[in-house]
Amino acid sequence: MALLGRLGALLQRAVETEEPRLDLPAAFTDHWKGITQYYLETTDENKPAKETDIPWRLKQMLDILAYEEKKQPSGETGPCLEYLLQHKILETLSTLAKAEYPTGMRSHVLLFFSRLLGQMQCPLLHYLNVYRPVQKLLHLGNDALGSEPEKEMMQLIAALCTKIKQDPALLPYVLEGKNVASGQKLDQAFQPQGATAEPALDPVEQDRRLCPEEASCEVRLVEPASSAPNLVTSLISLCKSKKRKVALKAQENLLLLTSIDHQAAALALARDSRLCPLVADHLCTLCDAIPATVNPADVTTLQPVSWRLQGSCIEENAFPGQASLEAFFAWLDLCDCLVKEAHPVVAGAVSETVAQRFFQGVLQSQLLQMSERGILLSTAVLTALVRHIRSPALLQELVGFVLGTKEEPAVPKDSGHQPQHHLCSQLIERCNHLSDEISMATLRLFEELLWLPDQRIMQHLVLDHLEERSYLLRSPPGQEESLAREQEPCEDGLELEEDPYFIDGFPGTSFQVSTKPGVPAPKQQAQPEDVKEVVSSFLCLVPSEAKTSAYLEEAGYDTYVHDASVLFQECCTKASRWHWPKAPRPLETCSASTGFYEGRFLEVLFERLMRILDQPYAVNLQVTSVLSRLALFPHPHLHEYLLDPYLPLAPGCRTLFSVLIRVIGDLMQRIHRIPNFPTNLLLVRRGLMGLVPAEEQQIGHRTLLEGVVVLEEFCKELAAIVFVKSMREVPA
């Protein structure tokens, strides 16, 4: 047995000795020479590349490189890879791809590059003889021979993005061929023996490019010196592909690239690529492509469009222009996601460029046009932007675009002073436009703006004007107590009465109307008896003969309170980040010489509210909706000005409650001139609820009757808001 064992060992060694060893460098060289020989010997110029042995030889070369890397010690370069770099094989292949000879060669070269970068573990993009041919391939997007094979180009770019994600310092190499660490050209990492050194960069060019010391510098939005296609331009070009899978893959890689957490790489994207202008300009192009004939109502009712799902299904009942609208909002959604997830440097640069090129360059001129149809469409688009944008950086630019950045004192419209920010003043004026459609569209815009998590909106439109509390009557020193709140809950001799339906909404709650001629002076925190007074004041504004709730089966005030509670909680959540005061500013710290002006925004809303009995139902709903939203916010000055019926007002000043008092006075004078007023009012109310067919609603004075219905509902909403706010203030 021992003899047989020794004999077996000898035979095994003999077999191993006779087995031929693989000569990888020779095989690699042979395959490359086979490719070059084809170009020397071929006579059939029409033969496509896939019918030659070129694809097979490229595959064999790739397999040899991968096998060699596995056998080499870590960190060492094998002879085959050295041969590829030294003889500039990738440069030659990129040239053949550009020539597209034989036909289809471009696809095979792109596939070879993407597999090489994807399969090789050693860093290749540091080498001059790698990143330069890669850049040449990326330039093929503008080749006169035609568009590059999108699928193969996308595979190459995906491989590049994956490598950059693993090593963010590679990004400037691909964009500019520059060493992040030293600012020098990237031929220092490996220079094969016999290879020709590349010329050094011009000192001016070196100074223009990035270095780590620039990491904290502010990014200035300037056009890159070179507009030649690079990784970013090629990637965004593929994002616009008609092939849905290619476009989706490109958009995913764009988000991956911009979200890299590396300061120098982010600066390279923001400054040395054309990322910002390309993203913003495509948004402008898509906006311009929206047909002018699109119905603004379709923009308003358009469902949110996701960049991931856009174009995935085509509705049979699509309205005209829907495809263009969805393409625009899908790219907007991509921009929003990009800014939200990107490195702060990239997010800020993209947001600023979108603001400059799209908001100011395109949208502003559309908003300021004179065509009524154009105004309606552009306002609907802006409202949709406000509703859809959620990334903080882009939202900040949008709010700044609408409100303006220049601060100026608030003055009445008839003062002759022209505001500096033309857009905001124009939008406010359109809330009181001759066209009811334009007024409603603009009011909807402001309602959406008020719901944004940006303090500047409330501050600019309302709070700046209430800061000094100059709407209050200032009493002489020592006479504060004697002049405290001598106003009656209702003016013009209107008697307030308790609404029994409010009690039904709150089991166990009893609101008694105060019969006291006066109300105590303001306190830091509302007392229960004060809340009852205020709630009753709003509920009893509308006289009993103008109320219809008692004749209809409704859910009661619990519905109003529930809705107000939900919305108030949202307002408090937003305002919690704004550090608003808990109590009104002490009067002794306010300027007594400052004349009061409520601001043009509140002025317009009050003017609209004064005409509630003469305006269309839809306009009234929109006006009261905006005022209700304002009343929900928990700022003490806003609450005081809008929801306190008993304020001692300075001469010439008005509040929301005093405006409502005047409306009620006008109503009482007109009620007696309308025949069968209670019956017709109830019929209109039932018609608005869909309980009466349209043919049975032929009633005179319909506009006034509908205004009365809105007025009653608005007073209930305000009462519910007061109640909800008071519940939050009650100590546990």
Secondary structure as UniProt FT lines:
FT   HELIX           2..18
FT   HELIX           24..41
FT   TURN            45..46
FT   HELIX           49..51
FT   HELIX           54..71
FT   TURN            74..75
FT   HELIX           79..86
FT   TURN            87..88
FT   HELIX           89..99
FT   TURN            103..104
FT   HELIX           105..119
FT   TURN            125..126
FT   HELIX           128..138
FT   HELIX           139..142
FT   TURN            144..145
FT   HELIX           150..166
FT   HELIX           168..170
FT   HELIX           171..176
FT   TURN            180..182
FT   TURN            186..187
FT   TURN            193..194
FT   HELIX           203..208
FT   HELIX           212..216
FT   HELIX           231..239
FT   HELIX           244..258
FT   HELIX           263..271
FT   HELIX           275..288
FT   TURN            292..293
FT   HELIX           296..301
FT   TURN            307..311
FT   TURN            316..317
FT   TURN            320..321
FT   HELIX           322..341
FT   HELIX           344..354
FT   HELIX           355..363
FT   HELIX           364..367
FT   HELIX           372..388
FT   HELIX           392..403
FT   HELIX           413..415
FT   HELIX           422..430
FT   TURN            431..432
FT   HELIX           436..450
FT   HELIX           455..458
FT   HELIX           459..463
FT   HELIX           464..466
FT   TURN            467..468
FT   TURN            470..471
FT   TURN            477..478
FT   TURN            480..483
FT   TURN            492..493
FT   HELIX           500..504
FT   TURN            507..508
FT   HELIX           528..539
FT   HELIX           544..546
FT   HELIX           549..551
FT   HELIX           557..575
FT   TURN            576..579
FT   HELIX           587..589
FT   TURN            592..593
FT   HELIX           600..610
FT   TURN            611..614
FT   HELIX           617..632
FT   HELIX           636..643
FT   TURN            645..646
FT   TURN            651..652
FT   HELIX           656..671
FT   TURN            672..673
FT   TURN            675..676
FT   HELIX           677..688
FT   TURN            689..690
FT   HELIX           694..696
FT   TURN            700..701
FT   HELIX           702..729
//
